Amino acid sequence: MIAVSKINYVVNNQEQKMLVQINIEDWENIINTFEKMENMITLKTKLQNGFQQIKEIQNKNKKGKTFNNFLNEL
């Protein structure tokens, strides 16, 4: 959970909240947390794809590569 120390709202003439203001340190913490979450989701997706490919190779639905061939492609 991200803690925000203070939130200020900018309201219009009808007292409807239009904008939010937070201090820059809180904003940077939110951005850093968001980037970490994005990275975790990307890693999870790549792992899921990798395990799916392994399952396809094991079921003979896809041809696998040797480790040497894999390294040679890099």
Secondary structure as UniProt FT lines:
FT   STRAND          7..11
FT   TURN            13..14
FT   STRAND          17..22
FT   HELIX           24..58
FT   TURN            59..60
FT   HELIX           67..73
//
